[in-house]
Amino acid sequence: MNATTIQLEKSVVNALKESKDYSRQTYNELIVKLLESYKNSKNKNQYDEFLHKIQQKKMAELWDNKEDEAWENV
């Protein structure tokens, strides 16, 4: 294994300890899992933004129309 040493604040180390799935989980395993989770959430956000942009035009058609405006003045 090719390893390196990094410096972390004690609060970060404590947060990592609290985040372990099981007591013998290594920090390396935990950080890899956190990185995978971050990448997945980032991809999901990009997908959600893509869908939102596509839907904007249709939503404007449905909501910005004279029939709805007529009901507002009743």
C-alpha positions as CSV (number, residue, x, y, z in Angstrom):
1,M,0.0,0.0,0.0
2,N,1.3,3.4,-0.9
3,A,0.4,5.7,2.0
4,T,0.9,9.3,3.0
5,T,0.4,11.4,6.1
6,I,-2.0,14.3,6.2
7,Q,-2.6,16.8,9.0
8,L,-6.2,17.2,10.2
9,E,-7.7,19.4,12.9
10,K,-8.7,17.4,16.0
11,S,-12.3,18.4,15.4
12,V,-12.1,16.8,12.0
13,V,-10.6,13.6,13.4
14,N,-13.4,13.5,16.1
15,A,-16.0,14.0,13.4
16,L,-14.5,11.1,11.4
17,K,-14.5,8.9,14.5
18,E,-18.2,9.6,15.0
19,S,-19.0,8.9,11.4
20,K,-17.6,5.4,11.3
21,D,-20.0,2.6,10.4
22,Y,-18.2,0.2,12.7
23,S,-15.4,0.6,15.2
24,R,-12.6,-1.1,13.2
25,Q,-13.4,0.9,10.0
26,T,-10.2,2.6,8.9
27,Y,-10.2,6.4,8.1
28,N,-9.1,5.4,4.6
29,E,-12.3,3.3,4.1
30,L,-14.4,6.0,5.6
31,I,-12.9,8.8,3.5
32,V,-13.4,6.7,0.3
33,K,-17.0,6.1,1.3
34,L,-17.5,9.8,1.9
35,L,-16.0,10.7,-1.4
36,E,-18.2,8.3,-3.2
37,S,-21.3,9.7,-1.5
38,Y,-20.2,13.3,-2.4
39,K,-19.7,12.3,-6.1
40,N,-23.1,10.7,-6.2
41,S,-24.9,13.7,-4.6
42,K,-23.1,16.0,-7.0
43,N,-24.2,14.0,-10.0
44,K,-27.8,13.9,-8.6
45,N,-27.8,17.7,-8.2
46,Q,-26.6,18.1,-11.8
47,Y,-29.5,15.8,-13.0
48,D,-32.0,17.8,-10.9
49,E,-30.8,21.1,-12.4
50,F,-31.0,19.6,-15.9
51,L,-34.6,18.5,-15.3
52,H,-35.5,21.9,-13.8
53,K,-34.3,23.7,-16.8
54,I,-36.2,21.5,-19.1
55,Q,-39.4,21.9,-17.1
56,Q,-39.2,25.7,-16.8
57,K,-40.6,26.4,-20.3
58,K,-43.6,24.0,-19.8
59,M,-44.3,25.4,-16.4
60,A,-44.3,28.9,-17.8
61,E,-46.8,27.8,-20.4
62,L,-49.1,26.2,-17.8
63,W,-48.9,29.0,-15.2
64,D,-48.5,32.1,-17.2
65,N,-51.8,32.2,-19.2
66,K,-54.8,34.4,-19.4
67,E,-57.2,31.9,-17.9
68,D,-55.3,31.9,-14.6
69,E,-55.0,35.7,-14.6
70,A,-58.8,35.9,-15.1
71,W,-59.3,33.9,-11.9
72,E,-57.1,36.2,-9.9
73,N,-59.4,39.1,-10.6
74,V,-62.7,37.3,-9.5
